[in-house]
Structures are given as C-alpha cells and as structure tokens.
Amino acid sequence: MKTFKVLCMCLLMASSSFINAQDSYGGLALYTLRDDMASDVESTLRAVADAGYKYIEAAGYEDGKFYGMTPLEFKKKLKELGLKPISSHQGSVTLENADAMIIDVKTAGFKYFVVPVPPMGLFTVDEETMTMGMTGGAENLAGILDILGEKCKKAGLKLLYHNHDFEFEKDENGVVVIDYLLEHCNPKWVNFQMDLFWVTKAGADPVAYFKKYPKRFKIWHVKDMNEDGWFAPVGTGSIDFARILKEKKLSGMKYYMVEQDKTYKTTPLEAIKISRKGLEKYGFH
C-alpha cells in the first residue's frame, strides 16, 4: 500500500510538471528585466518561468560571461529553471572579438546571435532628444554584418540584425538603411529580428515588409504602444498584433520575444505578467 501511494504521488507530480510545461510558451527578452537581473539573477529567471515564459533572449554579456556566469553555468541555470536559451543580444561585438564571442554564445546554448544596433561605434544617440541614429552608411553596415554572419554560420549560429526606428529613415547618403540591408546582406548569413514597436514608431507597416521581404524576419520583439507613443505591455496599447500574427509564416518568424524597454507605472516584473496575458488575447502560442 505504501509503495502504491508513493507511485501515485510520483505520477501526480509528473502530471503536474507536464501541465505546467504545456502551459509555458513564448519568449522574454531579458533586457526588460535588466535591473532585476543585475541584482538577483536566479530569482528573476525563476519569476520569468513562473510567469509562463518558455524561452529567453539574453542581453547581459560582458567579459565572456552572461550575467556574471560562464556560458556553461548560464546554460545549466536556465535548464534547471526550465527555460530555453534562444537568442542573445551582442551589442559589443567587433570584427576583432567576434570569434571569441561566437564561441561563448554557442557554448551557452543559444541559436541566434543578435546585433542589436550598428556595432563598433557606429550607433549614435542624441542625449538631449534621445534620438537614435548611425554613422558610416548602410553599405558599410551591410559589409560588417555579412562578415559577422558568415562567421556565425560557420560556428552553427544564425545572425540577426535588430531594428529600431532610425533604420527606416534615409541615411547620410539618401539610402533607407533597413531596405539596403535586406536587399544587400547575404540571406544565407544575415537575417533580421523585427521589433514591431519600432517599426510602427517609424510609421512603417510590418506586414508590408513581410510581403516585400518574405522569410527574412526570424524573431519578433513584441511590445505595445501607449497613447503617448511609448512602450506598453502587450494587449494594452494600439498595435494590431492579430493582423501581424496572421502573417507569421510569410515573415519567417520562428520565435517571438516580449520586450518592454521601460515600464513607467508598473514594475518590469509586473509588466511581463500583463504582457503574458496579452499574448493569449491575440492568439500567440
């Protein structure tokens, strides 16, 4: 009888774990929780898992470590918490440090190496207006991305470039940067992470880009826009995610990451819970 009770309890626990695993879906960009990650990595990651997210995107690589952990330590910690590493933002990449960085990203278990802004000092920010931009021109950036993308492919990783709004404007040579990258970067080496908020902020249409450049947008950043035109939890703003989601196959989307750069009236941990419910509203799974 005792053995039977123990067996039943084990089956119940296994069943419960299975249900929780089935209920978990979607990804979270840890940039949203950067302050929490800086103070308590394990508790923050546990909160991500408890909120129902299945996979993560890192944004905390420095000196060969992810959030202060070696690549193998970080990979192990994610596995313990039931989280999968999918992508990592590598904003400090250069042509000189790329090889070592690629090894670390691969060792940590990530699939995608993401360049979040024009690298190597090309990214600019006007501190007074907080206007973002870039120097060097689209052709120069495309060349850098192709070199990095080829390196990633040889290592078994996939390189993505992440947009903001400035790439949808003409550069100093009169070229729309994002269009140039899409048309000139080798698709075998370079594809894209579309930030749906920043595309909308730029006055462009994500679906129009899917139609013009199909299968190029492998990961989406999903965040909403409030009435003031700034960041909001998914489902609380004005972006028509249902319309965009209908075209996920056309876009080539394999994964999506909830992200919110700033959370204003709520804490980041509260915001990711609201966004998780918002995903259900629009049919993300």
C-alpha positions in Angstrom: 0.0 0.0 0.0 2.8 2.4 0.9 4.5 1.7 -2.4 1.3 2.3 -4.3 0.8 5.7 -2.5 4.4 6.7 -3.4 3.8 5.7 -7.0 0.6 7.7 -7.2 2.3 10.8 -5.7 5.1 10.5 -8.3 2.6 10.2 -11.1 0.7 13.2 -9.8 3.9 15.3 -9.6 4.9 14.2 -13.1 1.5 15.1 -14.4 1.6 18.5 -12.8 5.0 19.2 -14.3 3.8 18.2 -17.7 0.8 20.5 -17.5 3.0 23.4 -16.4 5.4 22.7 -19.2 2.5 22.6 -21.7 1.2 26.0 -20.4 4.5 27.6 -20.9 5.1 29.3 -24.2 6.6 32.3 -25.8 9.8 34.2 -25.0 11.0 37.1 -22.9 13.8 39.5 -23.8 15.7 39.8 -20.5 16.5 43.4 -21.4 13.1 44.2 -19.9 14.4 42.9 -16.5 17.9 44.2 -16.8 17.9 45.9 -13.3 16.4 42.8 -11.7 18.9 40.6 -13.4 21.7 42.8 -12.2 20.6 42.3 -8.6 19.3 38.7 -8.4 19.7 36.5 -11.5 18.2 33.3 -10.2 15.1 34.8 -8.6 14.5 36.9 -11.7 14.8 33.9 -14.0 12.5 31.9 -11.7 9.9 34.7 -12.0 10.2 34.6 -15.8 9.5 30.8 -15.7 6.7 31.3 -13.2 5.1 33.9 -15.4 4.7 31.2 -18.1 7.5 32.0 -20.5 9.3 29.1 -22.2 12.4 30.7 -23.6 14.6 33.7 -23.2 16.8 36.2 -25.0 19.8 37.4 -23.2 21.1 41.0 -23.1 23.8 40.8 -20.4 27.1 39.6 -21.9 30.3 41.1 -20.6 33.9 39.8 -20.3 33.0 36.4 -21.6 30.1 35.9 -19.1 26.3 36.1 -19.2 25.0 37.9 -16.2 28.2 37.1 -14.3 28.1 33.4 -15.2 30.3 31.4 -17.6 28.4 30.3 -20.7 28.1 26.7 -19.3 27.0 28.0 -15.9 24.3 30.1 -17.5 23.2 27.3 -19.7 22.9 25.0 -16.7 20.9 27.6 -14.7 18.4 28.0 -17.5 18.0 24.3 -17.8 17.4 24.0 -14.0 14.6 26.5 -14.3 13.0 25.0 -17.4 14.0 27.9 -19.7 15.5 27.6 -23.1 18.2 29.9 -24.5 17.2 31.1 -28.0 18.9 34.4 -28.8 21.4 36.8 -27.3 22.0 40.5 -28.0 25.7 41.1 -28.5 26.0 44.8 -28.7 29.7 44.9 -28.0 30.7 42.7 -30.9 33.6 43.9 -33.2 35.4 42.2 -36.0 38.2 41.6 -33.6 36.3 40.0 -30.7 33.7 38.2 -32.8 35.3 34.8 -32.9 35.6 34.5 -29.1 32.1 35.9 -28.6 30.6 33.5 -31.0 32.1 30.6 -29.1 30.6 31.9 -25.9 27.1 32.3 -27.4 27.3 28.8 -28.9 28.5 27.3 -25.7 25.7 28.9 -23.7 23.2 27.0 -26.0 21.8 29.9 -28.0 20.7 29.5 -31.6 20.7 33.2 -32.7 23.5 35.8 -32.4 21.7 39.2 -32.5 23.4 42.5 -33.3 21.1 45.0 -31.6 22.4 48.2 -33.0 25.0 49.2 -35.6 28.2 47.9 -33.9 31.8 49.2 -33.5 30.9 52.7 -32.6 28.5 53.3 -35.5 25.4 53.7 -33.3 24.6 57.3 -32.1 22.2 58.8 -29.6 21.4 62.5 -29.1 21.3 62.8 -25.3 19.1 65.8 -25.4 16.4 64.5 -27.7 17.2 60.7 -27.2 17.1 60.4 -31.0 18.9 57.4 -32.3 20.9 57.2 -35.5 24.1 55.8 -37.1 27.2 56.8 -38.9 29.2 55.1 -41.7 26.3 54.4 -44.1 24.2 51.4 -44.9 26.8 49.9 -47.3 29.4 49.8 -44.5 27.0 48.3 -42.0 25.9 45.6 -44.5 29.5 44.7 -45.1 30.2 44.3 -41.4 27.0 42.2 -40.9 28.0 39.9 -43.8 31.4 39.2 -42.2 29.8 38.5 -38.8 27.1 36.5 -40.3 29.5 34.2 -42.2 31.4 33.7 -39.0 28.2 32.8 -37.2 27.1 30.3 -39.9 30.5 28.5 -39.8 30.0 28.1 -36.0 26.5 26.8 -36.3 24.7 30.0 -35.2 22.4 32.3 -37.1 23.0 36.1 -37.1 20.1 38.6 -36.9 20.1 42.3 -37.0 17.6 44.1 -34.7 15.9 47.3 -35.9 14.9 50.5 -34.1 13.1 53.3 -35.9 16.1 55.2 -37.4 16.8 52.4 -39.9 13.6 53.2 -41.7 14.9 56.7 -42.5 17.3 57.7 -45.2 21.0 57.8 -44.1 23.6 60.4 -45.0 23.7 59.0 -48.5 20.0 59.2 -49.0 19.5 55.4 -48.5 16.8 53.8 -46.4 19.1 51.7 -44.2 16.8 48.7 -43.4 15.9 48.3 -47.1 19.5 48.4 -48.1 20.4 45.7 -45.5 17.5 43.5 -46.6 18.5 43.8 -50.3 22.3 43.6 -50.0 23.1 41.4 -47.0 23.5 37.7 -47.9 20.4 35.9 -46.6 22.5 32.8 -46.0 24.4 34.7 -43.4 22.2 37.6 -42.3 18.5 37.8 -41.3 16.5 40.0 -39.0 14.8 40.4 -35.7 11.9 42.7 -36.3 10.9 44.9 -33.4 7.2 45.5 -34.0 7.1 48.6 -31.8 10.0 50.4 -33.5 8.7 49.6 -37.0 5.3 51.1 -36.0 7.0 54.0 -34.3 8.8 54.7 -37.6 5.5 54.9 -39.4 6.1 51.7 -41.4 4.0 48.6 -41.7 5.4 45.2 -40.5 3.1 43.3 -42.9 4.2 45.3 -45.9 7.8 44.4 -45.0 6.9 40.7 -44.7 5.4 40.9 -48.2 8.3 42.7 -49.7 11.0 40.7 -48.0 9.4 37.3 -47.1 11.0 34.8 -44.7 13.7 37.3 -43.5 12.3 38.1 -40.0 13.1 35.1 -37.9 12.4 36.6 -34.4 9.9 39.3 -33.4 10.1 41.7 -30.5 6.5 42.1 -29.3 5.7 45.2 -27.3 2.7 47.5 -27.4 2.4 51.3 -27.9 0.5 53.5 -25.5 -1.5 56.7 -26.3 1.7 58.8 -25.9 3.5 56.7 -28.5 5.7 54.8 -26.0 6.2 51.4 -24.6 3.3 49.4 -23.1 2.6 45.8 -22.1 1.2 43.6 -24.8 -2.5 43.9 -25.1 -2.8 47.3 -23.5 -1.9 49.6 -26.4 -2.7 50.3 -30.1 -0.7 47.8 -32.1 -2.8 45.4 -34.1 -0.9 42.2 -33.2 -3.7 39.9 -34.5 -3.3 41.3 -38.0 0.5 41.0 -37.8 0.4 37.5 -36.3 -1.7 36.2 -39.3 1.4 36.7 -41.5 3.9 34.9 -39.3 4.6 32.3 -41.9 5.2 34.9 -44.5 7.6 36.8 -42.2 9.6 33.6 -41.5 9.1 34.0 -37.7 10.4 31.1 -35.7 10.3 32.7 -32.2 8.9 35.9 -30.6 10.1 37.7 -27.5 8.1 40.0 -25.3 10.1 43.1 -24.6 9.4 46.4 -22.9 12.3 48.9 -22.8 10.7 51.0 -20.0 7.7 50.1 -17.9 6.7 53.5 -16.4 3.8 53.0 -13.9 4.4 49.2 -13.3 7.5 47.3 -12.3 9.2 45.2 -15.0 8.1 42.0 -13.2 4.5 43.1 -13.2 4.7 44.2 -16.8 5.8 40.8 -18.1 2.8 39.2 -16.4 0.5 41.6 -18.1 2.1 41.0 -21.4 1.9 37.3 -20.9 -1.9 37.6 -20.6 -1.8 39.9 -23.7 -0.2 37.1 -25.7 -3.3 35.0 -25.1 -5.6 37.8 -26.2 -4.0 37.8 -29.7 -3.5 34.1 -30.1 0.2 33.8 -29.7 1.3 30.4 -28.6 
